[in-house]
Each structure stands twice: as structure tokens, then as C-alpha cells.
Amino acid sequence: MKHLKSCEARFRSGDQDCTCNDPVNHPSHYTRGKIEVLDFIEDQKLGFHLAQVIKYVCRAGYKDPGTYKQDLEKAAFYLKRAIDNYDKQPITAVRPLTADM
């Protein structure tokens, strides 16, 4: 447990040399760069489908290099669902999404 707290503290401080991989709380394929994918999704208040698009695009080739194309296809699937939902019920004003339409 101490290692996990130490790892999280290093990650949150922006330690670029942190090689910790916490597969439950901070998987390495979502923690590249300066912001964790989940933090971005929550900050932007993205609904389910758009969150999945971001998740699969960001992890493409990093979780498993052999699934790069599959991750992009999954992102495209969720983006199409978001577009199809928009066509059924367009957004009439810019507003935070708590769920996809």
C-alpha cells in the first residue's frame, strides 16, 4: 500500500521518470504525458460515448501494440454512436454533458 501511495504522489507531482504502473488506479497506458486521461474526461464532463472515444484514442498502441487498429476502430464505433444519438436529439445549446443523449 505504501508503494501505491508513493507512486501516486510521484505521478501527481509530474515525475516524468516515474515508471510505476498501478493497473487499477493509474494504468500506464492512460498516464502518459502531463494529464491522466480520466482527469481530462472528468474535467470536460464528457458523456459515456465521447469518454470512450478519448479513452481508446489515447491508449491506441500503448496498452497493447498489437491492438492499435482495434482501439481506433472502437473509438470510431463510439464516435458514430455519439453522432447517431445527436441526430436523434440535437444539442441546442452548449452545455456540460452528464450522459450522452
C-alpha positions in Angstrom: 0.0 0.0 0.0 2.9 2.4 0.8 4.3 1.8 -2.7 0.9 2.7 -4.3 0.7 6.0 -2.3 4.3 6.8 -3.2 3.6 6.0 -6.8 0.5 8.1 -6.9 2.3 11.1 -5.2 5.1 10.8 -7.8 2.6 10.6 -10.7 0.6 13.6 -9.4 3.8 15.7 -8.9 4.5 15.2 -12.6 7.6 13.0 -12.1 8.3 12.1 -15.7 10.7 9.3 -14.6 8.0 7.5 -12.6 7.8 4.0 -14.0 5.1 2.9 -11.6 2.2 1.1 -13.1 -0.9 0.8 -11.0 -3.1 -1.2 -13.3 -6.3 -0.3 -11.3 -5.9 3.3 -10.3 -3.4 4.7 -12.8 -2.7 2.3 -15.7 0.4 3.3 -17.6 -1.4 3.4 -21.0 -3.6 6.2 -19.6 -1.0 8.2 -17.7 1.4 9.2 -20.5 2.0 12.9 -20.7 1.1 15.6 -18.3 -2.6 14.7 -17.6 -4.2 11.4 -16.9 -6.9 10.5 -19.5 -9.6 10.1 -16.7 -8.8 13.6 -15.3 -9.3 15.1 -18.8 -12.6 13.2 -19.3 -13.9 14.4 -16.0 -12.7 18.0 -16.4 -14.5 18.2 -19.8 -17.6 16.5 -18.4 -17.8 14.1 -21.3 -20.6 11.7 -21.5 -20.1 7.9 -21.9 -19.7 7.7 -25.7 -17.3 10.6 -26.0 -15.3 9.4 -23.0 -14.8 6.1 -24.7 -13.6 7.8 -27.9 -11.0 9.7 -25.9 -10.0 6.6 -23.9 -9.5 4.4 -27.0 -7.6 7.0 -29.0 -5.3 7.7 -26.1 -4.5 4.1 -25.4 -4.1 3.0 -29.0 -0.8 1.2 -29.4 0.1 1.7 -25.7 -1.9 -0.9 -23.8 -1.1 -3.5 -26.4 0.8 -2.5 -29.5 -0.9 -5.3 -31.4 -4.4 -3.8 -30.9 -3.6 -0.3 -32.3 -6.1 -0.6 -35.2 -8.7 -2.3 -33.0 -8.5 0.5 -30.4 -9.1 3.1 -33.2 -12.0 1.1 -34.6 -13.5 1.0 -31.1 -13.1 4.8 -30.9 -14.8 5.2 -34.3 -17.7 2.9 -33.1 -18.3 5.1 -30.1 -18.0 8.3 -32.1 -20.6 7.0 -34.6 -22.9 6.2 -31.6 -22.5 9.8 -30.3 -23.3 11.2 -33.8 -26.3 8.9 -34.2 -27.6 10.0 -30.8 -27.1 13.6 -31.7 -29.1 13.0 -34.9 -32.0 11.7 -32.8 -31.8 14.6 -30.3 -29.6 17.5 -31.3 -28.0 19.6 -28.6 -29.5 23.1 -28.9 -27.0 24.9 -26.7 -23.5 24.3 -25.4 -23.9 22.6 -22.0 -21.9 20.1 -20.0 -23.0 16.6 -20.7 -23.7 14.3 -17.8 -24.6 11.5 -20.1 -24.8 11.1 -23.8 -28.1 11.9 -25.3 
